[in-house]
Amino acid sequence: MRVPGICIECGRTISKDFIHCPWCGCSQLEKDLVPVGASCSKKSAVCSEGEQVGKSTRLSKINSMLDDLERDMTIFMMRRERNR
């Protein structure tokens, strides 16, 4: 196993032997991984970029789930009022 790197999408440490990140599933090419021993500024730039993408994706999923929940609650409340 070679020196681990950092996934550019999620910012987690992974082995460079993986072609996809086991955490987020993003494709991992050699150019996309930052060596663990790289300078802190380079690592933090990559990590913050990956965190932003990850946060954006998570927030989109949460927003969609909340929309579905709101729709379901509205239907529930309408049926409840109708049955009174």
Secondary structure as UniProt FT lines:
FT   STRAND          5..6
FT   TURN            8..10
FT   STRAND          13..14
FT   TURN            16..17
FT   TURN            22..24
FT   HELIX           30..32
FT   STRAND          34..35
FT   TURN            36..37
FT   HELIX           40..82
//
